Amino acid sequence: MLRSKSNVSSIFPTFCQKIYTQFGAKIKAVRSDNAPELGFVNLFNKLGIIHNHSCVERPQQNSVVERKHQHILNVARALMFQSHLPIAYGSDCIVTSVYLINRTPSPLLSHQTPFEVLHRKRPAYSHLKVFGCLCYASTLLSSRSKFSPRAVKCVFLGYPPGYKGYKLINLDTNEIFISRDVIFHEHVFPFQHISDSGLQPSNIFSNDMLPIQYFVNKSTAPPDPTPLNSQQQSRSKRTSHPPHHLQDYHCYMISSPSTSTAYPLCSFVDYSNLSPSHRNFVNNVSSVIEPTTFSQAVVLPEWRQAMNDELKALELNHTWSVVSLPLGKSMVGCHRVYKAKLAADGSLHRYKARLVAKGYTQQEGLDYLETFSLVAKLVTVRTLLALAAARGWSLIQLDVNNAFIHGDLDEEVYMSLPPGYSSGGDLYLHRLSANFINHSTD
């Protein structure tokens, strides 16, 4: 970074020589504004470079450079806003933004990076870190003692040219240095809680304690008896402070009144602040009682109808055959899961009485080899939604009743008759999806 535009005259010859040495090219023309500090016309004449000028207050005549300046500053501002760095480190934001832009694919370059076009090789990305994040740099062996810290707390400031390391600033001494051995905490930004007025990084980490509450159950054990002749020990009135180099290992806790529970109901269950629509939703949910056993559900007509619909769907799909239990075969039980399905507005949609086999009573390797559930992965759903959005397709959502019974089961599974089933004998399931059998131990 140049401290002022007047330094261009001393830097430009070095830049020309570097372009010629590295890429075998010579600069033939330069376009600039009429800034008086860019007064190196004699240098242009000496090197044979054509100097083109833009008109006064007409930056659009140099649109390519102006647009690239805007691009660089946009990225630099994003880095500064995320890292909360003071304006004093704005030059590091700009240099890092140029470094990242040169390694970002561009549609104008056939989705290649400027680095790849210039150097004829792909850039590396494994070393990239979050700008302005907290990091710990290993101290030098020559400066270590047996009990000195092995790392110093720093902030990441970018990628220095010509080094295989990282540019860092020491938060304790404000020293800027380059290190290779660094551990990054890319989600922590030390400058986040200070303003530009306080530019001292050493003031970033204060000793403010977080309002952490802990709860201790009341003990019923009697207190230890205190000897009558015990003397109270004198305590020092001087406030003790923990060592500064061990502040990463301190755990501050605020004492609070002990209580028997960590979550009092009065702090969490409150319906007074709910809107009318949300209150109606809660009332509708609370009014539906879901049975847990067959004896509770069979006395209610709506749940009895739901169980009949479930059995009818299983029979129509030829999910089982009624047979006697062969010799040497084990039998698994079954149970029903009762669930009241609600609509989006909280109203009751339908009653569901799902029949499942107690697969958790089976032994892996003896009764079955593996378990599998035919459900769509979330990444597949996201891919389909992205394709539909990109190509302007319309989406239709369908609900397939009893979709879990449409799979094929290779193993022979014998299940006891469900409560309320009228046929005799044991139940042989010859067409059954993996979702029908519950291998959970819950």
Secondary structure, 3 states (H helix, E strand, C coil): CCCCHHHHHHHHHHHHHHHHHHHCCCCCEEEECCCCCCCCHHHHHHHCCEEEECCCCCHHHHHHHHHHHHHHHHHHHHHHHHHCCCHHHHHHHHHHHHHHHCCCCEHHHCCECHHHHHHCCCCCCCCCCCCCCEEEEECCHHHCCCCCCCEEEEEEEECCCCCCCEEEEECCCCCEEEECCEEEECCCCHHHHCCCCCCCHHHCCCCCCCCCCCCCCCCCCCCCCCCCCCCCCCCCCCCCCCCHHHHHHCCCCCCCCCCCCCCCHHHCCCCCCCCHHHHHHHHHHHHCCCCCCHHHHCCCHHHHHHHHHHHHHHHHCCCEEEECCCCCCCEECEEEEEEEEECCCCCEEEEEEEEEECHHHCCECCCECCCCCCCCCHHHHHHHHHHHHHHCCCCCCCCCCCHHHCCCCCCCEEECCCCCCCCCCEEEECCCCHHHECCCCC
